[in-house]
Amino acid sequence: MFETKRHRRLLAFVACTGTMLLFAACVSAPPAPTTSLNEASLAIKAAERDDASHYAAAELDEARQKLIKADAAVVANQMTLAERYADESTVTAKLAAARTEAAKAAAINEEMSRGAEALLEEMQRAGDKE
């Protein structure tokens, strides 16, 4: 009889502890990753301002799609997934901005090369006339 009471108390304790842990897990769901979502949104806007839609359209579109997935994950209460998508969106938007800057720099270098070549030709013509 003594074993039965002890056994019941142990079962009650385990059940109570399990219920408390389950309740704690439900209550402590991670909050929405608003910082990551805001950072992704700002990175996309910065890439758009830099004209990434012209120079790195695929990367910019991918960043937008990942931000949409992050927002959907927040609605589905999947905060860890939402943060991952938001972080990926930020990185992809920054990649689009970097590719845009590289393309712009290459265009400037090309224009400067053409200008230097034109200047050399002009100098050769002026030398030939003398």
N, C-alpha and C positions, 0 to 999 in steps of 0.2 A: 504494500500500500504506500509506503514511504517513497519507493521508487516511482510510482505513478504520479504523485504530486510533484516530485522533483522534475520528472520528465515533462509534465504539463507546463510547469513554470518555464522550463528551458524552451519548449516549443512556443509559448506565449512571448517570451523575450525575443526569440529569433523572428517570429512573425511581426512583432512590433518594430524591431530594428529594420527588417526588410521593408516594411511599409514606410518608415521614416526615410530610409534611403531613396526609395522610389519617389516619395514626395519631394525630397530635396533635389533629386535629378530633374523633376518637372519644373520646379521653381527656379532652378539655376540655369535655365537655358541661356545660351550666350546672347547678348544684345545684338541688335542690328549693327553691322559694321559701317556706320555712317561716315567715319573718317575715311575709310578705304573707298567708299562710294563717292564721296566728295572729291577725293584726290583723283580718282579715275575721270570724273566729269571735268575737272579742271584741266587734266592732261589732254583730254580730247579737245576741249575748247582752245587750248594753247596750240595744239597741232592744226586745228582748223584756221586759227588766226595766221599761222605760218604758211598757209596754203597747202597743207598736206593732201588735200583732196585732189590737187593737181599733180603732185610729185610722188605721193605714197598713198594712193587711194585704197589699195587693198589692205594695207595695215590699218589705216584709219577706219575702214569699214569693219575690220575684225575687232578693233577696240570697241566700237559702238555695239557690236553684237554681244561681246562679252559683258558689257555694262548692262545690256538688256537682260542677259541671263542672270547677272547678279541681282538685279531688281526682282526678277521672277523668283529667285531662290529666297529672297527676303519675304516675299508674299507667301511662299510655301513654308516659311519658318525654318529654313535650312541655312542658318547663319554662317556656319563654317564654309559651306559651299559658296555662299554669297560673297564672303570675304575673299575666297580664292579667285572667283571670277573677277571681282573688282580689282584685285592686285594684278591679275593677268591683263585686264583692260588698261590699267595704268602703264604697265610695261610696254604693251603693244602701241599705245598712243605715243609714248616717248620714243619708241622705235620709229614710228611714222614721222615724228618731228625731226629726229636725227637724219633720217633718209632725205627728208625735205631740205634740211640745211646742207647736206652733202651735195644734193642735186643742184641747189642754188649756187654753191661754191664752185662746182664744176662748170656751170654755165658762165659764171663770172670769169673763171680762168680761161675758158674758151674765148670769151669776148676780148679779154686782155691780150691773149695770144694773137688774135686777128688784128687788133689795134697795133701791136708791136710789129707785126709783119707789114702792115700798111705803112707804118712809119719808116721802116727799113727800105721799102720800095720807093717811098718818096725821097728819102735821102739818097738812094742810088740814082734816081732820075735827076736830082739836083746836081749830083756829082758828075753825071754824064754830060750835062749842059755846059759845065765849066770847061 
